[in-house]
Amino acid sequence: EGSCGEGGMVSVASICGVLRELAPLELAESWDNVGLLLGDESSEITRLMTCLTLTESVAEEAVNSGAGLVVTHHPLFFRPVKRVTMADGEGRTVLRLLRAGIAVYSAHTAWDSAATGINQQLAELLGLGGIRVLREPPGGSGLAGGCGRYGQLQAPLGVLEFGRRAARLLGIAGIQIVSGCGDVQRVAVACGAAAEYMRDAQRAGCDTLITGEARFHAALEAESLGMNLLVVGNYASERRGMEQMAAQLCQRLVGVECFASGRERDPLVLEIAEGGVQ
């Protein structure tokens, strides 16, 4: 959590403008739901909270903390909405936020692909050099940024050693690994559920793809292509990026206190069976 200095209240519209500078919405995938999703652009706020997913618990935190705007990575209303009632979690979340006058914004895949966004941050965190865009942005818009990243390690590492290093840097207990070729030197990064970038990674000459989620058949594909696949979990691949968004907003918004949710947790917990793995 961090204060962004003294000053008066700032309008939601002004903050949306800053968010669009950080993560131009033209970078978002065509299927995505980005921008201001809930609230009044003319309202003015002094506190802003970022999160990965707007759950009921996170919405309660936003209300209790006095946030006027929540910037969530995963959008509300991702599928068409026919009713908003207390009968389901999303409905309860939306109604609670509406009653409290809290606006909601999502940049989602635009922030994944932004010049200083999540994939760029992950590539830098992993120590990759010569970082480049893995796939050009939708429509080849010419904006800075693009889908995924790839780059080089200074020296090759064994896949297990690299996996342990990645887990340590991400602050997680373990990583799922497909050892398709053993050594790691040229690495592609694609946050979230992005095993679809495996062919892009191969075309870029990468031996390894790191992503948040992957299906069983993606693991088999990695084996058949002779590539390493490291699956770190959706939360681990993206939550740090929302903490960094709060920090970047702090640098740009005078008079607004910007902070990441302190209540949000990864719903998937790694447990080791007694006696170890058989």
C-alpha positions as CSV (number, residue, x, y, z in Angstrom):
1,E,0.0,0.0,0.0
2,G,1.3,3.5,-0.8
3,S,0.2,7.1,-0.7
4,C,0.6,9.1,-3.9
5,G,1.1,12.5,-2.2
6,E,-1.2,15.3,-1.2
7,G,-3.9,16.8,-3.3
8,G,-7.6,16.9,-3.9
9,M,-9.9,14.2,-5.2
10,V,-9.4,12.9,-8.7
11,S,-12.2,11.9,-11.1
12,V,-12.8,8.4,-12.3
13,A,-12.6,9.7,-15.8
14,S,-9.1,11.1,-15.2
15,I,-7.9,7.8,-13.7
16,C,-9.4,5.9,-16.7
17,G,-7.3,8.1,-18.9
18,V,-4.1,7.2,-17.0
19,L,-5.0,3.5,-17.1
20,R,-5.5,3.7,-20.9
21,E,-2.0,5.3,-21.1
22,L,-0.5,2.4,-19.1
23,A,-2.4,-0.3,-21.0
24,P,-3.9,1.0,-24.3
25,L,-7.2,-0.8,-24.8
26,E,-6.3,-1.4,-28.5
27,L,-3.8,-4.0,-27.2
28,A,-6.7,-6.1,-25.7
29,E,-7.9,-9.3,-27.4
30,S,-11.1,-9.0,-29.4
31,W,-13.0,-11.4,-27.1
32,D,-12.0,-9.4,-23.9
33,N,-14.2,-7.1,-21.8
34,V,-12.0,-4.1,-20.9
35,G,-12.4,-0.5,-19.8
36,L,-14.7,1.0,-17.2
37,L,-17.2,-1.8,-16.4
38,L,-19.2,-0.3,-13.5
39,G,-19.6,3.2,-12.1
40,D,-19.8,6.9,-12.9
41,E,-16.9,8.6,-14.7
42,S,-17.7,11.9,-13.1
43,S,-17.4,10.7,-9.5
44,E,-14.2,11.7,-7.6
45,I,-12.2,9.4,-5.4
46,T,-9.2,9.4,-3.1
47,R,-8.5,5.7,-2.8
48,L,-8.0,3.0,-5.5
49,M,-7.5,-0.7,-5.0
50,T,-6.1,-3.2,-7.5
51,C,-6.8,-7.0,-7.5
52,L,-6.5,-10.0,-9.7
53,T,-10.1,-11.1,-9.3
54,L,-13.1,-9.3,-7.8
55,T,-14.5,-11.9,-5.5
56,E,-17.1,-11.3,-2.7
57,S,-14.2,-11.1,-0.2
58,V,-12.2,-8.6,-2.2
59,A,-15.4,-6.5,-2.8
60,E,-15.9,-6.4,1.0
61,E,-12.3,-5.3,1.4
62,A,-12.8,-2.5,-1.1
63,V,-15.9,-1.3,0.7
64,N,-14.3,-1.4,4.1
65,S,-11.1,0.3,2.9
66,G,-13.0,3.2,1.4
67,A,-11.8,2.6,-2.2
68,G,-13.7,4.5,-4.8
69,L,-12.4,2.5,-7.7
70,V,-11.3,-1.1,-8.1
71,V,-8.9,-2.0,-10.9
72,T,-9.4,-5.8,-11.4
73,H,-7.4,-7.8,-13.8
74,H,-10.1,-10.4,-14.6
75,P,-13.2,-8.5,-15.8
76,L,-16.7,-8.5,-14.3
77,F,-19.3,-9.5,-16.9
78,F,-17.0,-11.7,-18.9
79,R,-20.0,-13.5,-20.4
80,P,-23.3,-11.9,-21.3
81,V,-25.3,-11.0,-18.1
82,K,-29.1,-11.5,-18.0
83,R,-29.7,-10.7,-14.3
84,V,-27.9,-9.3,-11.3
85,T,-29.3,-10.7,-8.1
86,M,-28.2,-11.9,-4.7
87,A,-28.6,-15.5,-6.0
88,D,-24.9,-15.8,-7.1
89,G,-21.5,-14.5,-6.2
90,E,-21.1,-12.1,-9.1
91,G,-24.5,-10.6,-8.5
92,R,-23.8,-10.1,-4.8
93,T,-20.4,-8.6,-5.6
94,V,-21.9,-6.1,-8.2
95,L,-24.8,-5.1,-5.9
96,R,-22.4,-4.5,-3.0
97,L,-20.1,-2.3,-5.1
98,L,-23.1,-0.4,-6.5
99,R,-24.5,0.3,-3.1
100,A,-21.1,1.6,-2.0
101,G,-20.7,3.7,-5.2
102,I,-17.5,1.9,-6.2
103,A,-16.4,1.9,-9.8
104,V,-14.7,-1.0,-11.5
105,Y,-12.2,-1.0,-14.3
106,S,-10.4,-3.9,-16.1
107,A,-7.4,-3.7,-18.5
108,H,-6.9,-7.5,-18.6
109,T,-5.2,-8.6,-21.8
110,A,-4.3,-5.0,-22.6
111,W,-2.2,-5.0,-19.4
112,D,-0.8,-8.4,-20.2
113,S,0.5,-7.0,-23.5
114,A,1.4,-3.4,-22.5
115,A,5.0,-2.1,-22.8
116,T,5.4,-2.2,-19.0
117,G,2.7,-4.8,-18.4
118,I,2.6,-8.3,-16.9
119,N,4.5,-10.3,-19.5
120,Q,7.3,-7.7,-19.7
121,Q,7.5,-7.7,-15.9
122,L,7.7,-11.5,-15.8
123,A,10.4,-11.6,-18.5
124,E,12.5,-9.1,-16.5
125,L,11.9,-10.9,-13.2
126,L,13.2,-14.1,-14.7
127,G,16.4,-12.3,-15.8
128,L,15.9,-12.6,-19.6
129,G,18.0,-10.4,-21.8
130,G,17.1,-9.1,-25.3
131,I,13.4,-9.2,-24.5
132,R,11.1,-9.1,-27.5
133,V,7.4,-9.4,-28.2
134,L,6.3,-13.0,-28.9
135,R,3.3,-12.2,-31.0
136,E,2.4,-8.8,-32.6
137,P,-0.6,-7.0,-31.0
138,P,-4.1,-7.6,-32.4
139,G,-4.4,-5.9,-35.7
140,G,-0.7,-5.0,-35.7
141,S,-1.6,-1.6,-34.3
142,G,2.0,-0.3,-34.0
143,L,1.5,0.4,-30.3
144,A,4.4,-0.3,-28.0
145,G,3.9,-3.8,-26.5
146,G,2.4,-7.0,-27.8
147,C,1.4,-10.5,-26.8
148,G,3.9,-12.5,-24.7
149,R,7.6,-12.0,-24.5
150,Y,10.8,-14.0,-25.1
151,G,14.4,-13.5,-24.3
152,Q,17.7,-15.2,-23.4
153,L,19.3,-16.4,-20.2
154,Q,22.9,-15.4,-19.7
155,A,23.9,-19.0,-19.5
156,P,22.0,-22.3,-20.0
157,L,20.3,-24.0,-17.0
158,G,18.8,-27.4,-16.5
159,V,15.1,-27.3,-16.6
160,L,14.7,-28.4,-13.0
161,E,17.2,-25.8,-11.8
162,F,15.4,-23.1,-13.8
163,G,12.1,-24.3,-12.5
164,R,13.4,-24.0,-8.9
165,R,14.7,-20.5,-9.6
166,A,11.4,-19.4,-11.2
167,A,9.5,-20.7,-8.2
168,R,11.8,-18.8,-5.8
169,L,11.4,-15.6,-7.8
170,L,7.6,-15.9,-7.9
171,G,7.4,-16.8,-4.2
172,I,5.6,-20.1,-4.8
173,A,6.1,-23.6,-3.5
174,G,6.4,-25.5,-6.8
175,I,5.9,-25.5,-10.5
176,Q,4.6,-28.2,-12.9
177,I,7.2,-29.0,-15.5
178,V,7.2,-30.8,-18.8
179,S,10.9,-31.6,-19.6
180,G,10.8,-31.7,-23.4
181,C,14.4,-30.9,-24.1
182,G,16.1,-30.6,-20.7
183,D,18.2,-27.4,-21.0
184,V,16.8,-23.9,-20.8
185,Q,18.3,-20.9,-22.6
186,R,15.7,-19.1,-24.8
187,V,12.5,-18.6,-22.8
188,A,9.0,-17.4,-23.8
189,V,6.6,-16.0,-21.2
190,A,2.8,-15.8,-21.5
191,C,0.8,-15.1,-18.3
192,G,-2.6,-16.6,-17.5
193,A,-3.9,-19.6,-19.5
194,A,-1.7,-19.2,-22.6
195,A,-0.3,-22.5,-23.7
196,E,-1.7,-21.5,-27.1
197,Y,1.6,-19.5,-27.5
198,M,3.7,-22.7,-27.7
199,R,3.9,-22.6,-31.5
200,D,4.8,-18.9,-31.4
201,A,7.6,-19.7,-28.9
202,Q,8.8,-22.5,-31.1
203,R,8.9,-20.2,-34.2
204,A,10.9,-17.7,-32.1
205,G,13.5,-20.4,-31.4
206,C,12.6,-20.8,-27.8
207,D,13.2,-24.1,-25.9
208,T,10.9,-23.2,-23.0
209,L,7.5,-21.6,-22.4
210,I,6.4,-20.4,-19.0
211,T,2.6,-19.8,-18.6
212,G,0.0,-19.8,-15.8
213,E,-2.3,-22.6,-16.9
214,A,-2.1,-25.4,-19.4
215,R,-4.3,-28.4,-20.3
216,F,-3.1,-31.9,-20.4
217,H,-2.9,-32.0,-24.2
218,A,-0.7,-28.9,-24.1
219,A,1.7,-30.8,-22.0
220,L,1.7,-33.6,-24.6
221,E,2.2,-31.1,-27.4
222,A,5.2,-29.7,-25.6
223,E,6.7,-33.2,-25.4
224,S,6.1,-33.8,-29.1
225,L,7.7,-30.5,-30.0
226,G,10.7,-31.1,-27.8
227,M,10.0,-28.1,-25.7
228,N,10.0,-27.4,-22.0
229,L,6.7,-26.2,-20.5
230,L,6.6,-24.6,-17.0
231,V,3.2,-24.1,-15.5
232,V,3.3,-21.7,-12.5
233,G,-0.4,-21.2,-11.8
234,N,-2.7,-18.3,-13.0
235,Y,-2.4,-16.5,-9.7
236,A,1.4,-16.6,-9.5
237,S,1.7,-15.5,-13.1
238,E,-0.6,-12.4,-12.8
239,R,-1.1,-11.2,-9.2
240,R,2.4,-9.6,-9.0
241,G,1.4,-7.6,-12.1
242,M,-1.5,-6.0,-10.3
243,E,0.7,-5.1,-7.4
244,Q,3.0,-3.4,-9.9
245,M,0.0,-1.6,-11.5
246,A,-0.8,-0.1,-8.1
247,A,2.8,1.1,-7.8
248,Q,2.8,2.6,-11.3
249,L,-0.5,4.3,-10.7
250,C,1.0,5.8,-7.5
251,Q,3.7,7.5,-9.6
252,R,1.1,9.1,-11.8
253,L,-1.9,10.0,-9.6
254,V,-1.3,12.8,-7.1
255,G,-3.8,12.8,-4.3
256,V,-5.0,9.2,-4.8
257,E,-3.8,6.4,-2.5
258,C,-3.3,3.3,-4.6
259,F,-2.8,-0.2,-3.1
260,A,-3.2,-3.8,-4.0
261,S,-5.7,-6.0,-2.2
262,G,-4.3,-7.4,1.0
263,R,-7.0,-10.1,1.3
264,E,-6.7,-11.8,-2.0
265,R,-5.1,-15.3,-2.0
266,D,-4.5,-18.0,-4.5
267,P,-7.5,-20.4,-4.2
268,L,-5.2,-23.3,-5.2
269,V,-2.9,-24.4,-2.4
270,L,-0.1,-26.9,-2.9
271,E,-0.3,-29.7,-0.4
272,I,2.2,-32.5,-0.1
273,A,0.8,-35.9,0.8
274,E,2.2,-37.5,4.0
275,G,5.1,-39.8,3.1
276,G,5.9,-37.7,0.0
277,V,5.1,-38.4,-3.7
278,Q,5.0,-42.1,-4.6
